[in-house]
Amino acid sequence: MAEIHLVGTAHVSKKSIEEVRSAIEGFEPDVVGVELDRGRLTALTEETAEPSITDILKGGNFGQLLVQWVLTYIQQRIGAETGVKPGSEMLVAIEEAEAHQKPVALIDRDIRITLSRFWGKMGIWEKIKLIGALIYSLVSVEGQEIDVDEFTNQDVVSAAMEEFRKFSPRGAQALIDERDAYLAHQILMLGSRYDRVLAVVGAGHIQGVQRYLDAPETLPPLSTLTAGVKSLPWGKILGAAVTVLFILLIAAIAFSGLGLDVLLAALFYWIVINGVLSAVFTLMAGGHPLSAATAFAVSWLTSLNPMLAAGWFAAIVEAKVRKPAVGDFRKIIDAETFSEMRRIPLFRVVLVAALANVGSTLGTIAYFVFIFPVLGIDPAAVIGGGFSNMLGMLQAIF
């Protein structure tokens, strides 16, 4: 039976760096496992190839990408306050292991899988709350006194984990619980090959990993932790529902006998409400006026087609007018303030894409909420009379 020693760290703590060094010196492991995957290690140690703007736009996961960037920014800001680069303790673990001629194992799940499952598991309300919390964090992290060493205090960590579970139960499952299980799987596999295993993991994983190490039979199959999240395409379903609802509404007005002016007004407000809100949100993102004009021009149509999004078109124009440069990806990660981040063309393109879509969605909701009061008509009378007249016409034809 292998002897396994866990070291819990905070990713921006000088104290954690020293604890890692001491653990390797004192425990004398046969192998050192670190809570990194290949992609994160590469990002910490060398320049990586940046994705093209085309790849980013094709991916379409603008909200997920923004969340990733903002989380990285917050961690960078805390690291700047403490003078410790995020992930330094993991690099120290690798350096110390190599100095002692011990093998190093990367034991964390691929960050792309984690983020995909994290975003995919969360419901719409959880995502809205998360984005709101991140916006608040962007403001509150500036100039705030932070005792990073408290991040390794298990009482503090446990309380924080419980709060996160209340805030986002499904997000916590993907970000914490699943990774606890994945890390435990990897550590146990190392234990089958080495007598003394030292694993350096974030303090938030210590209790969960230890529970699995104490009762390996409770571990979920490894394949279930790396599979894609299967969920209904709610965006497309809701988009199709909006299209059907709009067509039925226009048909009801057309057959209600209210006149051509009311029908044209209903169409006019659909274009204006969708367009104005999408354009306003594009400008709020710092988008160019041409990008806002594009959002205005297409949002009425994209709201009727679940396969299209106003943000895509606005972002394409933004990328043409203010071309992202090589190195923008790194600049986003290294930005010292959110204002600085917003001035980076690549970040602004993604922000334009995300917020233009938000504006278009809000425009669609606003239309169905306010269209009848704006037109001054009774919805029950219009819908009832319109469909009754339509049915009568169809019966006369057939």
N, C-alpha and C positions, 0 to 999 in steps of 0.2 A: 504493500500500500504506500503510495507516494505521500510525502509530506508536502503540504501545500500552504503557502503563506501569502495572504492578500495584503496589499498596501493601498489604502484609500487616499486619493489625492484631490486637491482642487487644481484646476488647470491653469490658474494664474497666481499660484502661491509659491513664494520663496521657501516657506516652511516645508511644503510638499517636496520640493527639489532635494532638500537636505534629508528628509525622511526616506526618500527613494535611495539616495546614496548610502545611508546608514543601513537600510534593509539589505541591500546587496552585499555590503561589507560584512554584516553580522550573520545573515542567514546562509550565505555561501551557496546559492542555488545552482542546480545543474542546467537550468534554463530560465530565461526571464520572458514572461508574456506581458505585452503592453496593449492597452486599450486603444489600438489604432488599426485601421485597415490600410491597404496598400495606397489607396488614393489620398488619404489624409497624411500618411507619412511622406508621400511625394510632395504634397502641398507644403509641408513643414520644412522640407530639406532642400527643395530645388524648384526652379522655375518650371511651371507646367504649361502645356499648350492651352491657349484660351479657346473656348468655343466661339464659333463665328456667330454674328448676329442672325444669320439665316438659320443656323441650328437652334438658336434660342427661340426665334419666332415659330419655327416648326414645332418645337416642343410644346409650346402653348401653356406651360405650367408657370404662368407669371406670378401668381400668388405664392406658390411654393418657393420659387426662386427668390422673391423679395423677402419672404420669411427667413430663408437661409442666410441671405446677406445681412439682414438686420440683426439676427442672432449673432452672427460673426462679428458685426460691428460692436455690439454691446460687450461681447467678450473681449474684443480688442481694447475697448475703452477701459474696462476694468483692469486689463493687463497693463495698460499705460499708466494707470493710477498706482499700481503696485510695482511697476518696473519689471514685470515678468511677462514674457511673450507667451500667449496661450499655447499649451502643449509642451512647454519647456521641460516639465517633469518627465514626460514620455521620452523626449530626446535624451535627457540625462540618463534615464534607465537604459536606453539602447547604448549610449556611450560607455556607461559603467560596465554593462554586460560585455561589450566588446573589449574593454580594457582588461577584464578578467577572463577573456577568451571563453565566454559563455554564449551559447546560441540564443538568438532572440526570436520570439514568435509573435506575429501580429494576430491578436485574438478577437478583434472587434468585427462586427458585421459591416459589410460594404455600406458606406455612408449613403450611396444612392438608393440602396434597398431600404435603409432606415427612413430616409426622408420620404420616399415614395409611400411606404406603409404608414408613416406618421400622418402624412397629408391625406392619404386615401381612407384611412380609418376614421378620421374626424368628420363629424357632421357639419352642416352649414353653420349652425349656431356656435359650435366649438371654434370653427375657423374665424368667425366674426369676432368672438371674444379674444381669440389669440392675437388677431391683428390689432385690436384695440389695446390690448395689454402691451404689445410691442411698441406701439406708438407712444404710449405712456412711458415705457422704459427708455425710449430714445430721449425723452425730455428729462426724466428723473435721474438718469445715469450721470449726466454732466454735473461735475462738482460735488457729487455725493460722497460722503465718507463711507468706505466699505471695508469691513474687517474680513478679508478674504480667508484668513485662517479659520474663521467660524464655519467655512464651507466644508471642513473636514470633521467637525464636531457631529457625531452621529445623531445626537438629539436634535440639533438644528437641521441636519440633513433630512432626518425622518419627518420632521414637521413640514419642511419644504416640499418633500415628495407627496405627503398627504394633501397639502394645499393644491399641488398640481393635479392630483387625481380628482379632486373636487372640481377643479377648473376645467379639466379636459380628460375625462376617464379613458376615452379611446385613444387619445393622443399619448397619454401616460403608458398605456399598454404597449404601444409600438416603440416609444422612445426609451422606456425604462424596463418594463417587465420582460418584453421579448429579448432585449439585449442582455438582461440578467441571465436569461436561459441560454442565449447564444454564447456568452462569455463562459458560463459554467461548462457548456459542452466542450469548448476549446480547451479549457483548463484541465478537464478530466482526460481529454485526449492526450494532453501533454503529460499528465500523471501516469498514463499507461506506458509512456516511453522513458520518463525520467523519474529519478527517486526524489529529487527536491525541486519543487516548482515555486517560483515567486511570480505573482501576477500583480501588475500595477494597473489599477482601475480607478475610475472616478469614485469619490466618496459615496455618491448616490447609489452606486451599484453594490456596495459591500454587503449589506444585509441580504439583498435578494440573491446574489451569487452564493453567499455562504449557505443560505437555506437549501439551494439546489445541490451544493457540494455535500451537505449533510444528508440529503435524501435524493440521490440521483434518479431513483425510480419515478420521481415526480416530474422529471424534465419532459417537456413536450418534444416530439420528434424534430430533429434539426431541419428537415425539409419544410415544415410548417412555418419556420421562422424566416425563410428566405424566399418563399413564394410570393407572387404578386397578389395584391389585394383585389379580390373579385367583388365588385359592387355594381349596382344598377347605374347606368349612365343618366343620372338624374338631370344633369344639365341639358342633355338632348331631349329627354322626356318632357321637361318643363318647357323647353323651347318649342317643341312640337305642339304642346298644349296651348301655348300662347298664340301660335299661328292659327290653330283651329278656332280658338276663342275669338280672335280678331276677325277672322273671315265670317264667323257666325254673327258677330256683332254688326259688321258692315252690311251683311245680308239682311239682318233684321231691320236695320235702319232703312235700307233701300226699299224693302217691301212694306214698311210701316205706313207709307203715305205721308211722311213728314215733309217730303220735298227734297229736291236736289241740293238746295243750299245747306240743309242739315247734314246730308251725306258728305258733301264736300268739306264742311266744317269738321266732321269727325275724322276725315282723312288728313286734313290740314293739321289738326291738333296732334295726331299720331306722329307726323313728321317733325313738328316743332318741339313737342315735349321730349321725345327721344333725342332729337338732335341737340337741343339746347343743353340738356343735362350731360350728355356725352361730351360735348364741346367744353362745358364748364369744368368738368372733372379732368379733361385733358390739360386745360390751362392750369388747374390746381397742381397737376403733376409737373408743371414747368415746361409743358410742351409748346412747340412753336405754333404760332397762329395758323399756319398751313395744316398742321396736324389736327388742330381743333376744328378747322373747317372741314377736313376730311371726315373726322368723327361725326360732325353734324350731317354731312352729306350721305353717309352710309348707314347710320345707326337705325333709321326707320326700316331699312331693308334687312339688315343683319338681325334685328329683333324678331323678324319673321322667318329666319332661316337658322335652325339650330346648328348647322354646319359652319356658320360664319360668325365672326365677332367684330364689332366696331374697333376694338382695341388692336386687332391685327393690322387693319388698314392704317389707323392712326400711327402705329408704331413703325410701319414701313416708311411712311412719309417722314416721320421724325428721324429715322435712321438715314434717310436720303438727305435731309436738310442739315442735320447735325451729325455727321458721320462718326460713329464710335471708332476709336483708335486702338491700335495694338497696345496692350498694357492697361486698358481700362478695367479689366477684370481684377488685376492686382491693385489698381488704384482704389477700387471699391473696398477691397479687403483692408487696405491701409488707411482709409479715410479717417481723419481725426474728429470730424463733426458730421452730423447728418446733413447740414447745409452743403458741406464740401462734397458729400456723397451725391447729393441731388444735382450737382453741377457736372458730374461725370456723364458724358453722353450715353454710355451703355446703360447705366443705372436709370437715366431719364427715359430711355427708350422702353425699358421694361416697365417702369412706373407708369408711363403713358399708356402702354398696352393694358395694364391692370386697371387703372382708374377710368379709362375710357369705357371699358366693359362694365365697370361698376355704375358709371353714369347712365349707360344705355339700359342696364337692368332696372335702375331706379326710375328711369323714364317710362319704361314699360309698366311698372307697378303703378306709378303716378297716373298714367293714362287711364287705366281701368278703374282706378279709385275716383278720379275727378271728372271723367268725360261726361257723365250724365248731368251732374250739377252745372258744369261749364256750358253745356248745350241747353240746359234748362228743360230737360225732358224727363218723363217718368219712365224709368227702366222697365218696370213691369208691363206698362202699356206698350212700349216700343217692342220689347221682346215678344210679348204675347201676341200683339197685333201683327207684327212682322212675320212671325212664323206661321200664324194662322192664314195670312194672305198668301204666303209662299206655298203652303200646303194646298190651299184652294186652287192656286194656279197650276200646280203639278197634277192635281186630280183632274182639272179641266183638260190638260194636255194628254194625259194617259187614260 
